[in-house]
Amino acid sequence: MSRLNGITGQRLIELFNALQPRETTFGQIYAMSASCGIDARRVLADHFQRGASNE
């Protein structure tokens, strides 16, 4: 990770990476989203909506 990303940018990248494996729990996503200051419900809704359109 680059220092240019800053702490929030680094957390957002970690959140994106955590959304990739199926083993990541909703609780983990909620905690990571909260640390970025964003709504976890929206993150999960957007993530699963995109996944459904790819099938």
FENGI-V669892 format. One record per backbone hydrogen bond with DSSP energy under -1.0 kcal/mol. CO is the residue of the C=O (numbers start at 1). NH is the residue of the N-H. E is the energy in kcal/mol with one decimal. If there is no record, write none. Layout:
# FENGI-V669892
CO/NH/E ; CO/NH/E
This chain:
# FENGI-V669892
2/5/-1.2 ; 6/10/-2.2 ; 7/11/-2.3 ; 8/12/-2.4 ; 9/13/-2.0 ; 10/14/-2.2 ; 11/15/-2.5 ; 12/16/-2.6 ; 13/17/-2.5 ; 14/18/-2.1 ; 15/19/-1.4 ; 21/24/-1.1 ; 25/29/-2.0 ; 26/30/-2.9 ; 27/31/-2.3 ; 28/32/-2.5 ; 29/33/-2.7 ; 30/34/-2.4 ; 31/35/-1.8 ; 33/38/-2.3 ; 39/43/-1.9 ; 40/44/-2.8 ; 41/45/-2.4 ; 42/46/-2.8 ; 43/47/-2.3 ; 44/48/-2.6 ; 45/49/-2.2 ; 46/50/-2.0 ; 47/51/-1.7 ; 48/52/-1.9 ; 49/53/-1.3
